[in-house]
Amino acid sequence: MKILVTGGAGFIGSNFVRYVYERRPDWKVVNLDKLTYAGNLENLEGIETGERYRFVRGDIADRELVGRLMEEEGIDVVVNFAAESHVDRSIEGPEVFFHTNVLGTLVLLEAARRYQLKRFVQISTDEVYGSTLEGKFTEESPLNPSSPYSASKAGADCLVQSYYRTYGMDVVITRSSNNYGPYQFPEKFLPLMITNALEDKPLPIYGDGLYVRDWIHVLDHCRALEVVIEEGKAGEIYNIGGGNEKANIEVVRTILQILGKPEGLIKFVDDRPGHDRRYALDSRKMERELGWQPEISFEEGLSMTIQWYRDNRGWWERIKSGAYRDYYERMYGWRLRE
């Protein structure tokens, strides 16, 4: 099987590419990534180009490029990770989020329909459901996005569903809870807390720190996606949660405890607009219909993740300093967008 992975140089995408490359020798991967600020080819070091893997730098909203790749490579399945995903950035500048997350998804869908691909997998987020103080979101819960980011992802989901209902395309949508693990861009909450603690810098926490998220290790997410690609039912939505609800302040205190750092590093900062209080996913459909369950506990996964950032200090220091941009320009002549 030949799959087009979009956004495969980002956090979840690169982990998925690695997962497939190492565990599915019968799958061939074409990785299409624009290499914006969060895309990093260092995430894919050790993966050799050749018959099983090809990297292409480009925009999923580029109709000509996307169509040419699907035709020339004989793509069977699209797995669309490509997305602008940082909520704070979406508040500051929403337009690019709708360009990539909505228009880009539309371009991919049209090309997939034209070349009659076997399956289109849309990687979405629990944030499309908005916030809830009680219970858990099921796949039937209404969409109620709170930020420009989550609104753009909800719009993309609606587009994908429309292609199933209008054209009969084989599409599947997955909505996962907060991912964590290796290669996550240090601007995100958990790696920011870990790397700041390692540098003895303040750990900024929004509001009162009691915002609750459900955490899933990225490898558990990759396993779930493998099952969805092979066994998911066309037209369906699947929630992929870790079953690990934690308040932000609890997570930060655990990180400091593991690293032996003082709680005095915690710094409460003004809250961001439209901050969702709690996310919680009901993933029983994945277990009931596809036999998937998360295997990595939060305690084990967090310890593994902290150790990875300890062992790969050069990786995140280059990102935080901006040195990796110079590397791309020197080696490839590529300028990365901020």
C-alpha positions as CSV (number, residue, x, y, z in Angstrom):
1,M,0.0,0.0,0.0
2,K,1.2,3.5,-0.8
3,I,0.2,6.3,1.5
4,L,0.5,10.1,1.2
5,V,1.2,11.5,4.7
6,T,0.7,15.2,4.8
7,G,2.5,17.2,7.5
8,G,4.9,14.2,8.1
9,A,7.7,16.4,9.3
10,G,5.6,17.7,12.3
11,F,5.2,16.1,15.7
12,I,2.5,13.5,15.2
13,G,3.1,13.1,11.5
14,S,6.8,12.3,11.9
15,N,6.1,9.9,14.7
16,F,3.6,8.2,12.4
17,V,6.1,8.1,9.5
18,R,8.6,6.5,11.8
19,Y,6.1,4.0,13.1
20,V,5.1,2.9,9.6
21,Y,8.7,2.8,8.3
22,E,9.8,0.6,11.2
23,R,6.8,-1.7,11.5
24,R,5.1,-1.8,8.1
25,P,7.7,-2.7,5.4
26,D,4.7,-3.5,3.1
27,W,3.7,0.2,3.2
28,K,5.4,2.9,1.1
29,V,5.2,6.5,2.3
30,V,5.3,9.8,0.4
31,N,5.7,12.6,3.0
32,L,4.3,16.1,1.8
33,D,5.2,18.9,4.2
34,K,5.5,22.6,3.7
35,L,8.1,22.9,6.5
36,T,6.6,25.8,8.3
37,Y,7.9,26.7,11.8
38,A,6.8,23.3,13.3
39,G,8.0,21.1,10.5
40,N,11.5,19.7,11.1
41,L,13.4,17.2,8.9
42,E,15.5,16.3,12.0
43,N,12.4,14.5,13.2
44,L,13.0,12.0,10.4
45,E,16.7,11.4,10.7
46,G,17.7,7.8,10.0
47,I,14.8,7.2,7.6
48,E,16.4,6.5,4.2
49,T,14.8,7.8,1.0
50,G,14.2,5.2,-1.7
51,E,11.4,2.9,-2.7
52,R,9.8,2.9,0.7
53,Y,10.0,6.6,1.6
54,R,10.1,9.9,-0.3
55,F,10.0,13.5,1.1
56,V,8.4,16.3,-0.9
57,R,8.4,19.9,0.3
58,G,5.1,21.6,-0.6
59,D,1.8,23.1,0.4
60,I,-1.3,20.8,0.6
61,A,-3.2,23.8,-0.9
62,D,-1.1,23.5,-4.1
63,R,-3.6,21.8,-6.5
64,E,-1.1,21.1,-9.2
65,L,1.5,19.5,-6.8
66,V,-1.0,17.4,-4.9
67,G,-2.6,16.1,-8.1
68,R,0.7,15.3,-9.7
69,L,1.9,13.4,-6.6
70,M,-1.2,11.3,-6.4
71,E,-1.0,10.4,-10.0
72,E,2.7,9.8,-10.3
73,E,3.1,7.9,-7.0
74,G,-0.1,5.8,-7.4
75,I,-1.3,6.8,-3.9
76,D,-3.8,4.5,-2.3
77,V,-4.5,6.4,1.0
78,V,-4.2,9.9,2.2
79,V,-3.5,10.5,5.9
80,N,-3.9,14.2,6.5
81,F,-1.9,15.5,9.5
82,A,-1.0,18.8,7.8
83,A,-2.4,21.6,9.9
84,E,-1.7,24.9,11.7
85,S,-2.4,23.8,15.2
86,H,-1.2,26.3,17.8
87,V,-4.2,28.0,19.5
88,D,-2.3,31.1,20.5
89,R,-1.1,31.7,17.0
90,S,-4.6,31.3,15.6
91,I,-5.8,34.0,17.9
92,E,-3.1,36.4,16.7
93,G,-3.5,35.5,13.0
94,P,-6.4,33.3,12.0
95,E,-6.1,33.5,8.2
96,V,-3.3,31.0,7.7
97,F,-5.2,28.5,9.7
98,F,-8.1,28.5,7.3
99,H,-5.8,28.4,4.3
100,T,-4.1,25.3,5.4
101,N,-6.7,23.5,7.5
102,V,-9.8,24.2,5.3
103,L,-8.6,25.1,1.8
104,G,-5.7,22.5,2.0
105,T,-8.1,19.8,3.1
106,L,-10.5,20.7,0.2
107,V,-7.6,20.4,-2.3
108,L,-6.6,17.0,-1.0
109,L,-10.2,15.8,-1.1
110,E,-10.7,16.9,-4.7
111,A,-7.5,15.2,-5.8
112,A,-8.4,12.0,-3.9
113,R,-11.8,12.0,-5.6
114,R,-10.3,12.6,-9.0
115,Y,-7.8,9.8,-8.7
116,Q,-10.2,7.5,-6.9
117,L,-8.1,6.8,-3.8
118,K,-9.1,3.9,-1.6
119,R,-9.3,5.9,1.6
120,F,-8.9,9.4,3.0
121,V,-8.1,9.7,6.7
122,Q,-8.6,13.2,8.3
123,I,-6.6,13.7,11.5
124,S,-8.7,16.1,13.6
125,T,-8.8,17.0,17.3
126,D,-11.0,16.9,20.4
127,E,-11.0,20.7,20.4
128,V,-13.7,20.7,17.8
129,Y,-16.1,19.7,20.5
130,G,-15.3,22.7,22.7
131,S,-15.3,22.4,26.5
132,T,-17.3,20.4,28.9
133,L,-17.4,20.3,32.7
134,E,-19.1,17.0,33.0
135,G,-19.1,13.7,31.0
136,K,-17.2,12.9,27.9
137,F,-17.5,13.7,24.2
138,T,-18.7,10.9,21.9
139,E,-18.5,10.9,18.2
140,E,-22.1,12.1,18.1
141,S,-21.5,15.2,20.3
142,P,-22.1,18.5,18.5
143,L,-19.2,20.6,17.2
144,N,-18.7,23.7,19.4
145,P,-15.2,25.2,18.6
146,S,-13.9,28.0,20.8
147,S,-10.8,29.2,18.9
148,P,-10.0,30.1,15.3
149,Y,-7.8,26.9,15.2
150,S,-10.6,24.6,16.4
151,A,-13.1,26.3,14.1
152,S,-10.9,25.7,11.1
153,K,-10.5,22.0,12.1
154,A,-14.3,21.7,12.6
155,G,-14.8,23.2,9.1
156,A,-12.4,20.7,7.6
157,D,-14.2,17.8,9.3
158,C,-17.5,19.0,7.8
159,L,-15.9,19.1,4.4
160,V,-14.6,15.6,4.8
161,Q,-18.1,14.3,5.8
162,S,-19.7,16.1,2.9
163,Y,-17.5,14.2,0.5
164,Y,-18.7,10.9,1.9
165,R,-22.4,11.9,1.8
166,T,-22.2,13.7,-1.6
167,Y,-19.7,11.6,-3.6
168,G,-19.6,8.4,-1.7
169,M,-15.9,8.7,-1.0
170,D,-14.3,6.4,1.5
171,V,-13.4,8.9,4.3
172,V,-12.7,8.4,8.0
173,I,-12.2,11.2,10.6
174,T,-10.2,10.6,13.8
175,R,-10.3,13.0,16.8
176,S,-7.6,12.5,19.4
177,S,-6.9,14.1,22.7
178,N,-3.7,15.9,23.6
179,N,-0.7,14.0,22.2
180,Y,2.7,14.0,23.9
181,G,6.0,12.3,23.2
182,P,9.3,12.8,21.3
183,Y,9.8,15.5,18.6
184,Q,7.0,17.8,19.8
185,F,7.6,21.4,19.0
186,P,8.9,23.2,22.1
187,E,6.2,25.9,21.8
188,K,3.6,23.4,22.9
189,F,2.6,23.0,26.6
190,L,4.3,19.8,27.7
191,P,7.6,20.2,25.9
192,L,7.7,23.9,26.9
193,M,7.3,22.9,30.5
194,I,10.0,20.2,30.3
195,T,12.6,22.2,28.4
196,N,12.1,25.4,30.5
197,A,12.5,23.3,33.6
198,L,15.7,21.8,32.2
199,E,17.0,25.3,31.7
200,D,15.8,26.5,35.1
201,K,13.5,29.0,33.4
202,P,10.0,30.0,34.5
203,L,7.1,27.6,33.6
204,P,4.2,29.8,32.4
205,I,0.8,28.5,33.3
206,Y,-2.4,30.1,32.1
207,G,-5.0,31.3,34.6
208,D,-5.4,29.1,37.7
209,G,-3.8,26.1,36.1
210,L,-6.9,24.0,36.6
211,Y,-7.6,23.5,32.9
212,V,-8.0,19.7,32.3
213,R,-6.7,17.8,29.3
214,D,-6.8,14.1,28.4
215,W,-3.3,13.0,27.4
216,I,-2.4,10.2,25.0
217,H,1.2,9.1,24.1
218,V,1.8,9.7,20.4
219,L,2.8,6.0,19.8
220,D,-0.7,4.9,21.1
221,H,-2.1,7.4,18.6
222,C,0.0,5.9,15.8
223,R,-1.2,2.4,16.7
224,A,-4.8,3.6,16.6
225,L,-4.3,5.2,13.2
226,E,-2.9,2.0,11.7
227,V,-6.0,0.2,12.8
228,V,-8.3,2.9,11.4
229,I,-6.5,2.8,8.0
230,E,-7.0,-0.9,7.7
231,E,-10.2,-1.6,9.5
232,G,-12.1,1.6,10.0
233,K,-15.6,1.9,8.5
234,A,-16.1,4.5,5.7
235,G,-17.9,7.6,6.7
236,E,-17.2,7.1,10.4
237,I,-15.6,9.3,13.1
238,Y,-13.4,7.7,15.8
239,N,-12.4,9.4,19.1
240,I,-8.9,8.4,20.2
241,G,-8.3,9.3,23.8
242,G,-5.8,8.2,26.4
243,G,-8.0,8.1,29.4
244,N,-5.6,10.3,31.3
245,E,-7.4,13.5,32.5
246,K,-4.9,15.8,34.2
247,A,-5.1,19.4,35.3
248,N,-2.2,21.5,33.8
249,I,-0.9,22.4,37.3
250,E,-0.8,18.7,38.2
251,V,1.2,17.8,35.1
252,V,3.7,20.6,35.7
253,R,4.2,19.6,39.3
254,T,4.9,16.0,38.3
255,I,7.5,17.2,35.7
256,L,9.2,19.3,38.3
257,Q,9.2,16.4,40.8
258,I,10.7,14.0,38.2
259,L,13.4,16.5,37.3
260,G,14.1,17.5,40.9
261,K,13.3,21.1,40.2
262,P,11.6,23.6,42.7
263,E,8.0,24.6,42.3
264,G,9.1,28.1,42.5
265,L,9.7,27.9,38.8
266,I,5.9,27.9,38.2
267,K,4.7,31.3,37.0
268,F,0.9,31.9,36.6
269,V,0.2,34.2,33.6
270,D,-2.9,36.0,32.3
271,D,-5.4,33.6,30.7
272,R,-5.8,33.4,26.9
273,P,-9.2,34.3,25.3
274,G,-11.7,31.5,24.9
275,H,-9.7,29.0,26.9
276,D,-11.6,25.7,27.1
277,R,-11.9,24.4,30.7
278,R,-11.9,20.7,30.1
279,Y,-11.6,18.2,27.2
280,A,-12.6,14.5,27.7
281,L,-13.1,11.9,25.0
282,D,-15.1,8.7,25.1
283,S,-13.0,6.3,23.1
284,R,-15.2,3.2,23.6
285,K,-16.1,3.1,19.9
286,M,-12.5,2.4,19.0
287,E,-12.3,-0.4,21.5
288,R,-15.8,-1.8,20.7
289,E,-15.5,-1.7,16.9
290,L,-11.7,-1.9,16.2
291,G,-10.3,-3.5,19.3
292,W,-7.9,-0.7,20.1
293,Q,-7.0,0.5,23.6
294,P,-4.1,2.8,24.8
295,E,-1.2,0.8,26.2
296,I,1.1,3.5,27.6
297,S,0.1,4.9,31.0
298,F,0.6,8.6,31.5
299,E,3.1,8.0,34.3
300,E,5.2,5.8,32.1
301,G,4.8,8.0,29.0
302,L,5.7,11.2,30.8
303,S,8.9,9.7,32.2
304,M,9.8,8.4,28.7
305,T,9.1,11.8,27.2
306,I,11.1,13.7,29.9
307,Q,14.1,11.3,29.3
308,W,13.9,11.9,25.5
309,Y,14.1,15.7,26.0
310,R,17.0,15.2,28.4
311,D,18.8,12.9,25.8
312,N,18.1,15.2,22.8
313,R,18.9,18.6,24.2
314,G,20.6,19.7,21.0
315,W,17.4,19.0,19.0
316,W,15.2,21.4,21.1
317,E,17.9,23.9,21.8
318,R,18.4,24.4,18.0
319,I,14.6,25.0,17.6
320,K,14.4,27.4,20.5
321,S,17.4,29.4,19.3
322,G,16.2,29.4,15.7
323,A,19.5,27.7,14.6
324,Y,17.6,25.0,12.6
325,R,16.3,27.7,10.3
326,D,19.9,28.6,9.4
327,Y,20.6,24.9,8.7
328,Y,17.8,24.7,6.2
329,E,18.9,27.8,4.4
330,R,22.5,26.7,4.3
331,M,21.8,23.1,3.2
332,Y,18.8,23.5,0.9
333,G,18.4,27.2,0.3
334,W,15.0,27.1,2.0
335,R,13.6,29.9,4.1
336,L,11.1,28.8,6.7
337,R,8.1,30.9,7.4
338,E,7.7,32.1,11.0
